Amino acid sequence: MGGFARIGDNEITILGNDAEISTDIDPQEAQQALEIAEADLSRAEGKRQAIEANLALRHE
């Protein structure tokens, strides 16, 4: 996942690799994925694991 955002003139333009329609997102599933990603980040040992966990957290 990645992308760019431009903010200016009271307008936001977003260019992303993928997107989901908000009505397609299951709030319970999203919350569970967030909690797993946060737990992985808190257990990360070393810089590499911390970076990988941080990237996973941002994706969730």
C-alpha distance matrix in Angstrom:
0.0 3.7 7.1 10.7 13.4 17.1 19.7 23.3 26.4 25.6 22.5 18.7 16.7 12.9 11.1 7.6 6.1 6.9 9.1 11.8 15.4 16.7 19.7 17.7 16.4 18.9 19.6 21.2 18.4 15.8 18.4 19.0 15.4 15.4 18.8 18.0 15.1 17.7 20.4 18.5 18.0 21.7 22.8 21.0 23.7 23.2 20.8 18.5 18.2 17.7 14.8 13.1 14.0 12.8 9.2 9.7 11.4 8.8 6.5 9.8
3.7 0.0 3.7 7.2 10.2 13.8 16.6 20.2 23.5 23.0 19.9 16.2 14.1 10.5 8.7 6.0 5.9 8.1 10.3 13.5 16.7 18.0 21.3 19.8 18.6 21.4 21.7 23.6 21.2 18.3 20.6 21.7 18.2 17.6 21.0 20.5 17.3 19.3 22.3 20.6 19.4 23.0 24.5 22.4 24.9 24.0 21.1 19.3 19.5 18.5 15.3 14.5 15.6 13.6 10.3 11.9 12.9 9.7 8.6 12.1
7.1 3.7 0.0 3.7 7.0 10.4 13.5 16.9 20.1 19.9 16.8 13.1 10.7 7.4 5.4 4.1 6.1 8.7 10.5 14.0 16.7 18.1 21.6 20.6 19.8 22.9 23.2 25.5 23.5 20.4 22.7 24.2 21.0 20.1 23.6 23.6 20.4 22.1 25.3 23.8 22.4 25.9 27.7 25.6 28.1 27.0 24.0 22.4 22.8 21.5 18.2 18.0 19.0 16.5 13.6 15.3 15.8 12.3 11.6 14.7
10.7 7.2 3.7 0.0 3.8 6.8 10.1 13.4 16.7 16.8 13.9 10.5 8.3 5.9 5.2 6.4 9.3 11.7 12.8 16.2 18.4 19.5 23.1 22.8 21.9 25.1 25.0 27.7 25.9 22.6 24.7 26.6 23.6 22.2 25.7 26.0 22.8 24.0 27.4 26.2 24.4 27.6 29.7 27.7 30.0 28.8 25.5 24.4 25.1 23.3 20.1 20.4 21.3 18.4 15.9 18.0 18.0 14.2 14.3 17.1
13.4 10.2 7.0 3.8 0.0 3.8 6.5 10.0 13.3 13.1 10.4 6.9 5.6 4.4 6.3 8.4 12.0 13.5 13.7 16.6 18.1 18.8 22.5 22.7 21.9 25.1 24.7 27.6 26.4 22.9 24.7 27.1 24.4 22.7 26.2 27.1 24.0 24.7 28.4 27.6 25.6 28.6 31.1 29.3 31.9 30.8 27.6 26.9 27.3 25.2 22.2 22.8 23.1 20.0 18.0 19.9 19.2 15.4 15.9 18.1
17.1 13.8 10.4 6.8 3.8 0.0 3.8 6.6 10.0 10.6 8.1 5.7 5.1 6.5 8.7 11.6 15.2 16.8 16.8 19.7 20.8 21.4 25.0 25.6 25.0 28.2 27.7 30.7 29.7 26.2 27.9 30.5 28.0 26.1 29.5 30.6 27.5 28.0 31.7 31.0 28.9 31.7 34.3 32.5 34.9 33.7 30.4 29.9 30.5 28.3 25.3 26.1 26.5 23.3 21.5 23.5 22.6 18.9 19.6 21.7
19.7 16.6 13.5 10.1 6.5 3.8 0.0 3.8 7.2 7.3 5.9 4.6 6.5 8.8 11.7 14.5 18.2 19.4 18.7 21.1 21.6 21.7 25.3 26.4 25.6 28.7 27.8 31.0 30.4 26.8 28.2 31.0 28.9 26.7 30.0 31.5 28.5 28.6 32.4 32.2 29.9 32.3 35.2 33.8 36.3 35.2 32.0 31.8 32.3 29.7 27.1 28.1 28.1 24.6 23.3 25.2 23.8 20.2 21.3 22.8
23.3 20.2 16.9 13.4 10.0 6.6 3.8 0.0 3.8 5.4 5.4 6.6 8.6 11.7 14.6 17.7 21.4 22.6 21.9 24.2 24.4 24.5 27.9 29.3 28.7 31.9 30.9 34.2 33.8 30.3 31.6 34.5 32.5 30.3 33.5 35.1 32.2 32.2 36.0 35.8 33.5 35.8 38.8 37.3 39.8 38.6 35.3 35.3 35.9 33.2 30.6 31.8 31.8 28.3 27.0 29.0 27.6 23.9 25.0 26.6
26.4 23.5 20.1 16.7 13.3 10.0 7.2 3.8 0.0 3.8 5.4 8.4 10.6 14.2 17.1 20.4 24.1 25.0 24.0 26.0 25.7 25.8 28.9 30.7 30.4 33.6 32.6 36.1 36.0 32.5 33.8 37.0 35.2 33.0 36.2 38.0 35.2 35.2 39.0 39.0 36.7 39.0 42.1 40.8 43.3 42.2 39.0 39.0 39.5 36.8 34.3 35.3 35.2 31.7 30.5 32.2 30.7 27.2 28.1 29.4
25.6 23.0 19.9 16.8 13.1 10.6 7.3 5.4 3.8 0.0 3.8 7.1 10.3 13.5 16.9 19.8 23.6 23.9 22.4 24.0 23.4 23.0 26.1 28.1 27.7 30.7 29.6 33.1 33.3 29.9 31.1 34.4 32.9 30.7 33.8 35.8 33.3 33.2 37.0 37.3 35.2 37.3 40.5 39.5 42.3 41.5 38.5 38.5 38.6 35.8 33.5 34.4 33.9 30.5 29.4 30.9 29.0 25.6 26.6 27.4
22.5 19.9 16.8 13.9 10.4 8.1 5.9 5.4 5.4 3.8 0.0 3.8 6.6 10.0 13.4 16.3 20.0 20.4 19.0 20.8 20.4 20.4 23.6 25.3 25.2 28.4 27.7 31.2 31.0 27.7 29.3 32.4 30.7 28.8 32.1 33.9 31.4 31.6 35.4 35.5 33.6 36.0 39.0 37.9 40.7 39.9 36.9 36.5 36.6 34.1 31.6 32.2 31.9 28.7 27.2 28.5 27.0 23.5 24.0 25.0
18.7 16.2 13.1 10.5 6.9 5.7 4.6 6.6 8.4 7.1 3.8 0.0 3.8 6.5 10.1 12.8 16.5 17.0 15.7 17.7 17.8 18.0 21.4 22.8 22.4 25.7 25.0 28.4 28.0 24.6 26.3 29.2 27.3 25.5 28.9 30.5 27.9 28.3 32.1 32.0 30.1 32.7 35.6 34.4 37.2 36.5 33.5 33.0 33.0 30.6 28.1 28.5 28.3 25.1 23.5 24.8 23.5 19.9 20.3 21.5
16.7 14.1 10.7 8.3 5.6 5.1 6.5 8.6 10.6 10.3 6.6 3.8 0.0 3.8 6.8 10.0 13.6 14.5 13.9 16.4 16.9 17.9 21.2 22.1 22.0 25.5 25.4 28.7 27.8 24.6 26.7 29.4 27.1 25.7 29.3 30.4 27.7 28.6 32.3 31.8 30.1 33.1 35.6 34.2 36.9 36.0 32.9 32.1 32.3 30.2 27.4 27.6 27.7 24.8 22.6 24.0 23.2 19.5 19.4 21.1
12.9 10.5 7.4 5.9 4.4 6.5 8.8 11.7 14.2 13.5 10.0 6.5 3.8 0.0 3.8 6.3 10.1 10.9 10.5 13.4 14.6 15.8 19.3 19.6 19.3 22.8 22.9 26.1 24.8 21.6 23.9 26.3 23.8 22.6 26.3 27.1 24.4 25.6 29.2 28.5 27.1 30.2 32.5 31.0 33.8 33.1 30.1 28.9 29.0 27.2 24.3 24.2 24.4 21.7 19.3 20.5 20.0 16.3 15.9 17.7
11.1 8.7 5.4 5.2 6.3 8.7 11.7 14.6 17.1 16.9 13.4 10.1 6.8 3.8 0.0 3.8 7.1 8.9 9.8 13.3 15.1 17.0 20.3 19.9 19.9 23.5 24.0 26.9 25.2 22.2 24.8 26.8 23.9 23.2 26.9 27.2 24.4 26.1 29.5 28.3 27.1 30.4 32.4 30.6 33.3 32.4 29.3 27.8 28.1 26.7 23.6 23.1 23.9 21.5 18.6 19.8 20.0 16.4 15.5 17.8
7.6 6.0 4.1 6.4 8.4 11.6 14.5 17.7 20.4 19.8 16.3 12.8 10.0 6.3 3.8 0.0 3.8 5.5 7.1 10.8 13.4 15.3 18.6 17.6 17.4 20.9 21.6 24.2 22.1 19.3 22.1 23.7 20.7 20.3 24.0 24.0 21.3 23.3 26.5 25.3 24.4 27.8 29.5 27.8 30.5 29.8 27.0 25.2 25.2 24.2 21.1 20.2 20.9 18.9 15.8 16.6 17.2 13.8 12.3 14.7
6.1 5.9 6.1 9.3 12.0 15.2 18.2 21.4 24.1 23.6 20.0 16.5 13.6 10.1 7.1 3.8 0.0 3.8 7.2 10.8 13.9 16.3 19.1 17.4 17.4 20.6 21.9 24.1 21.5 19.1 22.2 23.3 20.0 20.2 23.9 23.3 20.7 23.3 26.1 24.5 24.0 27.6 28.9 27.1 29.7 29.0 26.4 24.1 24.1 23.6 20.5 19.1 20.1 18.7 15.2 15.7 17.0 14.2 11.8 14.5
6.9 8.1 8.7 11.7 13.5 16.8 19.4 22.6 25.0 23.9 20.4 17.0 14.5 10.9 8.9 5.5 3.8 0.0 3.8 7.1 10.4 12.9 15.5 13.7 13.8 17.2 18.7 21.0 18.5 16.4 19.7 20.8 17.8 18.4 22.1 21.7 19.6 22.3 25.0 23.8 23.7 27.2 28.5 27.2 30.1 29.9 27.6 25.3 24.8 24.2 21.5 19.7 20.2 19.0 15.7 15.3 16.4 13.9 11.1 12.9
9.1 10.3 10.5 12.8 13.7 16.8 18.7 21.9 24.0 22.4 19.0 15.7 13.9 10.5 9.8 7.1 7.2 3.8 0.0 3.8 6.8 9.2 11.9 10.6 10.8 14.4 15.8 18.5 16.5 14.2 17.6 19.2 16.7 17.1 20.8 21.0 19.3 21.7 24.6 23.9 23.9 27.1 28.8 27.9 31.0 31.2 29.0 27.0 26.1 25.2 22.9 21.2 21.0 19.7 16.8 16.0 16.3 13.9 11.2 12.1
11.8 13.5 14.0 16.2 16.6 19.7 21.1 24.2 26.0 24.0 20.8 17.7 16.4 13.4 13.3 10.8 10.8 7.1 3.8 0.0 3.8 6.1 8.4 6.8 7.3 11.0 12.8 15.6 13.8 12.0 15.5 17.2 15.3 16.1 19.7 20.1 19.0 21.3 24.1 23.8 24.2 27.2 28.8 28.4 31.8 32.4 30.6 28.6 27.2 26.4 24.5 22.5 21.8 20.8 18.3 16.8 16.8 15.0 12.2 11.9
15.4 16.7 16.7 18.4 18.1 20.8 21.6 24.4 25.7 23.4 20.4 17.8 16.9 14.6 15.1 13.4 13.9 10.4 6.8 3.8 0.0 3.8 5.5 5.4 7.1 10.8 12.5 15.8 14.8 13.3 16.5 18.7 17.4 18.0 21.4 22.4 21.6 23.6 26.4 26.6 26.9 29.7 31.5 31.4 34.9 35.6 33.8 32.1 30.5 29.5 27.8 26.0 24.9 23.8 21.6 20.1 19.6 17.9 15.5 14.6
16.7 18.0 18.1 19.5 18.8 21.4 21.7 24.5 25.8 23.0 20.4 18.0 17.9 15.8 17.0 15.3 16.3 12.9 9.2 6.1 3.8 0.0 3.8 5.3 5.4 8.7 9.7 13.2 13.0 11.3 14.0 16.6 15.9 16.2 19.4 20.8 20.3 21.9 24.7 25.4 25.7 28.1 30.2 30.4 34.1 35.0 33.4 32.0 30.2 28.9 27.5 25.9 24.3 23.1 21.5 19.8 18.6 17.2 15.3 13.7
19.7 21.3 21.6 23.1 22.5 25.0 25.3 27.9 28.9 26.1 23.6 21.4 21.2 19.3 20.3 18.6 19.1 15.5 11.9 8.4 5.5 3.8 0.0 3.8 5.5 7.9 9.6 12.9 13.0 12.3 15.0 17.3 17.2 18.0 20.8 22.2 22.3 24.0 26.5 27.3 28.0 30.2 32.2 32.7 36.3 37.6 36.2 34.6 32.6 31.5 30.4 28.5 26.8 26.0 24.4 22.3 21.3 20.3 18.2 16.2
17.7 19.8 20.6 22.8 22.7 25.6 26.4 29.3 30.7 28.1 25.3 22.8 22.1 19.6 19.9 17.6 17.4 13.7 10.6 6.8 5.4 5.3 3.8 0.0 3.8 6.5 9.4 12.1 11.1 10.9 14.2 15.8 15.2 16.7 19.5 20.3 20.5 22.7 24.9 25.4 26.4 28.9 30.4 30.8 34.4 35.6 34.4 32.5 30.4 29.8 28.6 26.3 24.9 24.4 22.6 20.2 19.8 19.0 16.4 14.5
16.4 18.6 19.8 21.9 21.9 25.0 25.6 28.7 30.4 27.7 25.2 22.4 22.0 19.3 19.9 17.4 17.4 13.8 10.8 7.3 7.1 5.4 5.5 3.8 0.0 3.8 6.1 8.9 7.9 7.2 10.4 12.2 11.7 13.0 15.8 16.9 17.1 19.0 21.3 22.0 23.0 25.3 26.9 27.5 31.1 32.5 31.4 29.8 27.5 26.6 25.8 23.6 21.8 21.4 19.9 17.4 16.5 16.2 13.8 11.4
18.9 21.4 22.9 25.1 25.1 28.2 28.7 31.9 33.6 30.7 28.4 25.7 25.5 22.8 23.5 20.9 20.6 17.2 14.4 11.0 10.8 8.7 7.9 6.5 3.8 0.0 3.8 5.6 5.3 6.1 8.6 10.0 10.6 12.3 14.3 15.5 16.5 18.3 20.1 21.2 22.6 24.5 26.0 27.0 30.7 32.5 31.8 30.3 27.7 26.9 26.5 24.3 22.0 22.1 21.1 18.1 17.1 17.5 15.4 12.4
19.6 21.7 23.2 25.0 24.7 27.7 27.8 30.9 32.6 29.6 27.7 25.0 25.4 22.9 24.0 21.6 21.9 18.7 15.8 12.8 12.5 9.7 9.6 9.4 6.1 3.8 0.0 3.8 5.5 5.1 6.1 8.6 9.9 10.4 12.2 14.3 15.3 16.3 18.3 19.9 21.0 22.5 24.4 25.7 29.5 31.3 30.7 29.6 26.9 25.7 25.6 23.8 21.1 20.8 20.5 17.7 15.9 16.5 15.1 11.7
21.2 23.6 25.5 27.7 27.6 30.7 31.0 34.2 36.1 33.1 31.2 28.4 28.7 26.1 26.9 24.2 24.1 21.0 18.5 15.6 15.8 13.2 12.9 12.1 8.9 5.6 3.8 0.0 3.8 5.4 5.1 6.2 8.6 9.8 10.6 12.4 14.3 15.3 16.5 18.4 20.0 21.1 22.7 24.4 28.1 30.4 30.2 29.1 26.0 25.1 25.5 23.4 20.6 20.9 20.9 17.7 16.1 17.5 16.2 12.5
18.4 21.2 23.5 25.9 26.4 29.7 30.4 33.8 36.0 33.3 31.0 28.0 27.8 24.8 25.2 22.1 21.5 18.5 16.5 13.8 14.8 13.0 13.0 11.1 7.9 5.3 5.5 3.8 0.0 3.8 5.5 5.1 6.2 8.6 9.9 10.6 12.3 14.2 15.4 16.6 18.4 20.1 21.2 22.6 26.2 28.3 28.1 26.6 23.6 23.1 23.2 20.8 18.3 18.9 18.5 15.1 14.1 15.6 13.7 10.3
15.8 18.3 20.4 22.6 22.9 26.2 26.8 30.3 32.5 29.9 27.7 24.6 24.6 21.6 22.2 19.3 19.1 16.4 14.2 12.0 13.3 11.3 12.3 10.9 7.2 6.1 5.1 5.4 3.8 0.0 3.8 5.5 5.1 6.2 8.7 10.0 10.6 12.3 14.3 15.4 16.5 18.4 20.1 21.1 24.8 26.6 26.0 24.7 21.9 21.0 20.9 18.8 16.2 16.3 15.8 12.8 11.3 12.3 10.8 7.2
18.4 20.6 22.7 24.7 24.7 27.9 28.2 31.6 33.8 31.1 29.3 26.3 26.7 23.9 24.8 22.1 22.2 19.7 17.6 15.5 16.5 14.0 15.0 14.2 10.4 8.6 6.1 5.1 5.5 3.8 0.0 3.8 5.5 5.1 6.2 8.7 9.9 10.5 12.3 14.2 15.3 16.5 18.5 20.0 23.8 25.8 25.5 24.7 21.7 20.4 20.9 19.3 16.2 16.2 16.6 13.7 11.5 13.2 12.6 8.8
19.0 21.7 24.2 26.6 27.1 30.5 31.0 34.5 37.0 34.4 32.4 29.2 29.4 26.3 26.8 23.7 23.3 20.8 19.2 17.2 18.7 16.6 17.3 15.8 12.2 10.0 8.6 6.2 5.1 5.5 3.8 0.0 3.8 5.4 5.1 6.2 8.6 9.9 10.6 12.4 14.3 15.4 16.6 18.4 22.1 24.5 24.5 23.5 20.2 19.5 20.4 18.2 15.1 16.1 16.5 13.1 11.7 14.1 13.2 9.7
15.4 18.2 21.0 23.6 24.4 28.0 28.9 32.5 35.2 32.9 30.7 27.3 27.1 23.8 23.9 20.7 20.0 17.8 16.7 15.3 17.4 15.9 17.2 15.2 11.7 10.6 9.9 8.6 6.2 5.1 5.5 3.8 0.0 3.8 5.5 5.2 6.2 8.6 9.9 10.6 12.4 14.4 15.5 16.5 20.2 22.2 21.9 20.6 17.5 16.9 17.3 15.0 12.2 13.1 13.1 9.6 8.6 11.0 9.7 6.5
15.4 17.6 20.1 22.2 22.7 26.1 26.7 30.3 33.0 30.7 28.8 25.5 25.7 22.6 23.2 20.3 20.2 18.4 17.1 16.1 18.0 16.2 18.0 16.7 13.0 12.3 10.4 9.8 8.6 6.2 5.1 5.4 3.8 0.0 3.8 5.5 5.1 6.1 8.6 9.9 10.6 12.4 14.3 15.3 19.1 21.0 20.5 19.7 16.8 15.4 15.9 14.3 11.1 11.2 11.9 9.0 6.6 9.1 9.1 5.7
18.8 21.0 23.6 25.7 26.2 29.5 30.0 33.5 36.2 33.8 32.1 28.9 29.3 26.3 26.9 24.0 23.9 22.1 20.8 19.7 21.4 19.4 20.8 19.5 15.8 14.3 12.2 10.6 9.9 8.7 6.2 5.1 5.5 3.8 0.0 3.8 5.5 5.1 6.1 8.6 9.8 10.6 12.4 14.2 17.9 20.3 20.5 20.0 16.7 15.5 16.8 15.4 11.8 12.5 14.0 11.2 8.9 12.0 12.5 9.4
18.0 20.5 23.6 26.0 27.1 30.6 31.5 35.1 38.0 35.8 33.9 30.5 30.4 27.1 27.2 24.0 23.3 21.7 21.0 20.1 22.4 20.8 22.2 20.3 16.9 15.5 14.3 12.4 10.6 10.0 8.7 6.2 5.2 5.5 3.8 0.0 3.8 5.5 5.1 6.2 8.6 9.9 10.6 12.2 15.9 18.4 18.8 17.8 14.3 13.9 15.3 13.2 9.8 11.6 12.8 9.6 8.6 12.1 12.0 9.5
15.1 17.3 20.4 22.8 24.0 27.5 28.5 32.2 35.2 33.3 31.4 27.9 27.7 24.4 24.4 21.3 20.7 19.6 19.3 19.0 21.6 20.3 22.3 20.5 17.1 16.5 15.3 14.3 12.3 10.6 9.9 8.6 6.2 5.1 5.5 3.8 0.0 3.8 5.4 5.1 6.2 8.7 10.0 10.5 14.3 16.2 15.9 15.0 11.8 10.9 11.8 10.0 6.6 7.9 9.1 6.2 5.0 8.7 9.1 7.4
17.7 19.3 22.1 24.0 24.7 28.0 28.6 32.2 35.2 33.2 31.6 28.3 28.6 25.6 26.1 23.3 23.3 22.3 21.7 21.3 23.6 21.9 24.0 22.7 19.0 18.3 16.3 15.3 14.2 12.3 10.5 9.9 8.6 6.1 5.1 5.5 3.8 0.0 3.8 5.4 5.1 6.3 8.8 10.0 13.7 15.7 15.7 15.7 12.6 10.7 12.4 11.6 7.9 8.3 10.8 8.9 6.4 9.9 11.4 9.7
20.4 22.3 25.3 27.4 28.4 31.7 32.4 36.0 39.0 37.0 35.4 32.1 32.3 29.2 29.5 26.5 26.1 25.0 24.6 24.1 26.4 24.7 26.5 24.9 21.3 20.1 18.3 16.5 15.4 14.3 12.3 10.6 9.9 8.6 6.1 5.1 5.4 3.8 0.0 3.8 5.4 5.1 6.3 8.6 12.2 14.9 15.8 15.7 12.2 11.2 13.6 12.6 8.9 10.6 13.1 11.0 9.5 13.2 14.3 12.6
18.5 20.6 23.8 26.2 27.6 31.0 32.2 35.8 39.0 37.3 35.5 32.0 31.8 28.5 28.3 25.3 24.5 23.8 23.9 23.8 26.6 25.4 27.3 25.4 22.0 21.2 19.9 18.4 16.6 15.4 14.2 12.4 10.6 9.9 8.6 6.2 5.1 5.4 3.8 0.0 3.8 5.5 5.2 6.1 9.7 12.2 13.0 12.4 8.7 8.4 10.7 9.2 5.9 8.7 10.8 8.8 8.6 12.3 13.2 12.3
18.0 19.4 22.4 24.4 25.6 28.9 29.9 33.5 36.7 35.2 33.6 30.1 30.1 27.1 27.1 24.4 24.0 23.7 23.9 24.2 26.9 25.7 28.0 26.4 23.0 22.6 21.0 20.0 18.4 16.5 15.3 14.3 12.4 10.6 9.8 8.6 6.2 5.1 5.4 3.8 0.0 3.8 5.4 5.2 8.9 10.7 10.8 11.0 7.9 6.0 8.5 8.3 4.8 6.2 9.4 8.7 7.6 10.8 12.7 12.4
21.7 23.0 25.9 27.6 28.6 31.7 32.3 35.8 39.0 37.3 36.0 32.7 33.1 30.2 30.4 27.8 27.6 27.2 27.1 27.2 29.7 28.1 30.2 28.9 25.3 24.5 22.5 21.1 20.1 18.4 16.5 15.4 14.4 12.4 10.6 9.9 8.7 6.3 5.1 5.5 3.8 0.0 3.8 5.7 8.7 11.2 12.2 13.2 10.1 8.3 11.5 11.8 8.6 9.7 13.1 12.4 10.9 14.1 16.2 15.3
22.8 24.5 27.7 29.7 31.1 34.3 35.2 38.8 42.1 40.5 39.0 35.6 35.6 32.5 32.4 29.5 28.9 28.5 28.8 28.8 31.5 30.2 32.2 30.4 26.9 26.0 24.4 22.7 21.2 20.1 18.5 16.6 15.5 14.3 12.4 10.6 10.0 8.8 6.3 5.2 5.4 3.8 0.0 3.8 6.4 9.7 11.6 12.2 8.8 8.4 11.9 11.6 9.0 11.3 14.3 13.3 12.8 16.2 17.7 17.1
21.0 22.4 25.6 27.7 29.3 32.5 33.8 37.3 40.8 39.5 37.9 34.4 34.2 31.0 30.6 27.8 27.1 27.2 27.9 28.4 31.4 30.4 32.7 30.8 27.5 27.0 25.7 24.4 22.6 21.1 20.0 18.4 16.5 15.3 14.2 12.2 10.5 10.0 8.6 6.1 5.2 5.7 3.8 0.0 3.8 6.4 8.0 8.4 5.2 5.1 8.7 8.7 7.0 9.4 12.1 11.9 12.1 15.1 16.7 16.9
23.7 24.9 28.1 30.0 31.9 34.9 36.3 39.8 43.3 42.3 40.7 37.2 36.9 33.8 33.3 30.5 29.7 30.1 31.0 31.8 34.9 34.1 36.3 34.4 31.1 30.7 29.5 28.1 26.2 24.8 23.8 22.1 20.2 19.1 17.9 15.9 14.3 13.7 12.2 9.7 8.9 8.7 6.4 3.8 0.0 3.8 6.9 7.9 5.9 6.7 10.1 10.7 10.1 12.3 14.8 15.1 15.6 18.3 19.9 20.4
23.2 24.0 27.0 28.8 30.8 33.7 35.2 38.6 42.2 41.5 39.9 36.5 36.0 33.1 32.4 29.8 29.0 29.9 31.2 32.4 35.6 35.0 37.6 35.6 32.5 32.5 31.3 30.4 28.3 26.6 25.8 24.5 22.2 21.0 20.3 18.4 16.2 15.7 14.9 12.2 10.7 11.2 9.7 6.4 3.8 0.0 3.8 5.7 5.7 6.3 8.8 10.3 10.8 12.2 14.5 15.6 16.5 18.5 20.3 21.4
20.8 21.1 24.0 25.5 27.6 30.4 32.0 35.3 39.0 38.5 36.9 33.5 32.9 30.1 29.3 27.0 26.4 27.6 29.0 30.6 33.8 33.4 36.2 34.4 31.4 31.8 30.7 30.2 28.1 26.0 25.5 24.5 21.9 20.5 20.5 18.8 15.9 15.7 15.8 13.0 10.8 12.2 11.6 8.0 6.9 3.8 0.0 3.8 5.6 5.1 6.1 8.6 9.9 10.4 12.3 14.2 15.1 16.4 18.4 20.1
18.5 19.3 22.4 24.4 26.9 29.9 31.8 35.3 39.0 38.5 36.5 33.0 32.1 28.9 27.8 25.2 24.1 25.3 27.0 28.6 32.1 32.0 34.6 32.5 29.8 30.3 29.6 29.1 26.6 24.7 24.7 23.5 20.6 19.7 20.0 17.8 15.0 15.7 15.7 12.4 11.0 13.2 12.2 8.4 7.9 5.7 3.8 0.0 3.8 5.4 5.2 6.2 8.6 9.8 10.7 12.4 14.2 15.5 16.7 18.7
18.2 19.5 22.8 25.1 27.3 30.5 32.3 35.9 39.5 38.6 36.6 33.0 32.3 29.0 28.1 25.2 24.1 24.8 26.1 27.2 30.5 30.2 32.6 30.4 27.5 27.7 26.9 26.0 23.6 21.9 21.7 20.2 17.5 16.8 16.7 14.3 11.8 12.6 12.2 8.7 7.9 10.1 8.8 5.2 5.9 5.7 5.6 3.8 0.0 3.8 5.4 5.1 6.0 8.4 9.8 10.4 12.0 14.2 15.3 16.6
17.7 18.5 21.5 23.3 25.2 28.3 29.7 33.2 36.8 35.8 34.1 30.6 30.2 27.2 26.7 24.2 23.6 24.2 25.2 26.4 29.5 28.9 31.5 29.8 26.6 26.9 25.7 25.1 23.1 21.0 20.4 19.5 16.9 15.4 15.5 13.9 10.9 10.7 11.2 8.4 6.0 8.3 8.4 5.1 6.7 6.3 5.1 5.4 3.8 0.0 3.8 5.5 5.1 6.0 8.6 9.8 10.3 12.2 14.2 15.4
14.8 15.3 18.2 20.1 22.2 25.3 27.1 30.6 34.3 33.5 31.6 28.1 27.4 24.3 23.6 21.1 20.5 21.5 22.9 24.5 27.8 27.5 30.4 28.6 25.8 26.5 25.6 25.5 23.2 20.9 20.9 20.4 17.3 15.9 16.8 15.3 11.8 12.4 13.6 10.7 8.5 11.5 11.9 8.7 10.1 8.8 6.1 5.2 5.4 3.8 0.0 3.8 5.5 5.0 6.2 8.6 9.8 10.6 12.4 14.4
13.1 14.5 18.0 20.4 22.8 26.1 28.1 31.8 35.3 34.4 32.2 28.5 27.6 24.2 23.1 20.2 19.1 19.7 21.2 22.5 26.0 25.9 28.5 26.3 23.6 24.3 23.8 23.4 20.8 18.8 19.3 18.2 15.0 14.3 15.4 13.2 10.0 11.6 12.6 9.2 8.3 11.8 11.6 8.7 10.7 10.3 8.6 6.2 5.1 5.5 3.8 0.0 3.8 5.4 5.2 6.3 8.6 10.0 10.7 12.6
14.0 15.6 19.0 21.3 23.1 26.5 28.1 31.8 35.2 33.9 31.9 28.3 27.7 24.4 23.9 20.9 20.1 20.2 21.0 21.8 24.9 24.3 26.8 24.9 21.8 22.0 21.1 20.6 18.3 16.2 16.2 15.1 12.2 11.1 11.8 9.8 6.6 7.9 8.9 5.9 4.8 8.6 9.0 7.0 10.1 10.8 9.9 8.6 6.0 5.1 5.5 3.8 0.0 3.8 5.4 5.0 6.1 8.7 9.8 10.7
12.8 13.6 16.5 18.4 20.0 23.3 24.6 28.3 31.7 30.5 28.7 25.1 24.8 21.7 21.5 18.9 18.7 19.0 19.7 20.8 23.8 23.1 26.0 24.4 21.4 22.1 20.8 20.9 18.9 16.3 16.2 16.1 13.1 11.2 12.5 11.6 7.9 8.3 10.6 8.7 6.2 9.7 11.3 9.4 12.3 12.2 10.4 9.8 8.4 6.0 5.0 5.4 3.8 0.0 3.8 5.4 5.0 6.2 8.6 10.0
9.2 10.3 13.6 15.9 18.0 21.5 23.3 27.0 30.5 29.4 27.2 23.5 22.6 19.3 18.6 15.8 15.2 15.7 16.8 18.3 21.6 21.5 24.4 22.6 19.9 21.1 20.5 20.9 18.5 15.8 16.6 16.5 13.1 11.9 14.0 12.8 9.1 10.8 13.1 10.8 9.4 13.1 14.3 12.1 14.8 14.5 12.3 10.7 9.8 8.6 6.2 5.2 5.4 3.8 0.0 3.8 5.4 5.1 6.3 8.8
9.7 11.9 15.3 18.0 19.9 23.5 25.2 29.0 32.2 30.9 28.5 24.8 24.0 20.5 19.8 16.6 15.7 15.3 16.0 16.8 20.1 19.8 22.3 20.2 17.4 18.1 17.7 17.7 15.1 12.8 13.7 13.1 9.6 9.0 11.2 9.6 6.2 8.9 11.0 8.8 8.7 12.4 13.3 11.9 15.1 15.6 14.2 12.4 10.4 9.8 8.6 6.3 5.0 5.4 3.8 0.0 3.8 5.5 5.1 6.4
11.4 12.9 15.8 18.0 19.2 22.6 23.8 27.6 30.7 29.0 27.0 23.5 23.2 20.0 20.0 17.2 17.0 16.4 16.3 16.8 19.6 18.6 21.3 19.8 16.5 17.1 15.9 16.1 14.1 11.3 11.5 11.7 8.6 6.6 8.9 8.6 5.0 6.4 9.5 8.6 7.6 10.9 12.8 12.1 15.6 16.5 15.1 14.2 12.0 10.3 9.8 8.6 6.1 5.0 5.4 3.8 0.0 3.8 5.4 5.2
8.8 9.7 12.3 14.2 15.4 18.9 20.2 23.9 27.2 25.6 23.5 19.9 19.5 16.3 16.4 13.8 14.2 13.9 13.9 15.0 17.9 17.2 20.3 19.0 16.2 17.5 16.5 17.5 15.6 12.3 13.2 14.1 11.0 9.1 12.0 12.1 8.7 9.9 13.2 12.3 10.8 14.1 16.2 15.1 18.3 18.5 16.4 15.5 14.2 12.2 10.6 10.0 8.7 6.2 5.1 5.5 3.8 0.0 3.8 5.4
6.5 8.6 11.6 14.3 15.9 19.6 21.3 25.0 28.1 26.6 24.0 20.3 19.4 15.9 15.5 12.3 11.8 11.1 11.2 12.2 15.5 15.3 18.2 16.4 13.8 15.4 15.1 16.2 13.7 10.8 12.6 13.2 9.7 9.1 12.5 12.0 9.1 11.4 14.3 13.2 12.7 16.2 17.7 16.7 19.9 20.3 18.4 16.7 15.3 14.2 12.4 10.7 9.8 8.6 6.3 5.1 5.4 3.8 0.0 3.8
9.8 12.1 14.7 17.1 18.1 21.7 22.8 26.6 29.4 27.4 25.0 21.5 21.1 17.7 17.8 14.7 14.5 12.9 12.1 11.9 14.6 13.7 16.2 14.5 11.4 12.4 11.7 12.5 10.3 7.2 8.8 9.7 6.5 5.7 9.4 9.5 7.4 9.7 12.6 12.3 12.4 15.3 17.1 16.9 20.4 21.4 20.1 18.7 16.6 15.4 14.4 12.6 10.7 10.0 8.8 6.4 5.2 5.4 3.8 0.0
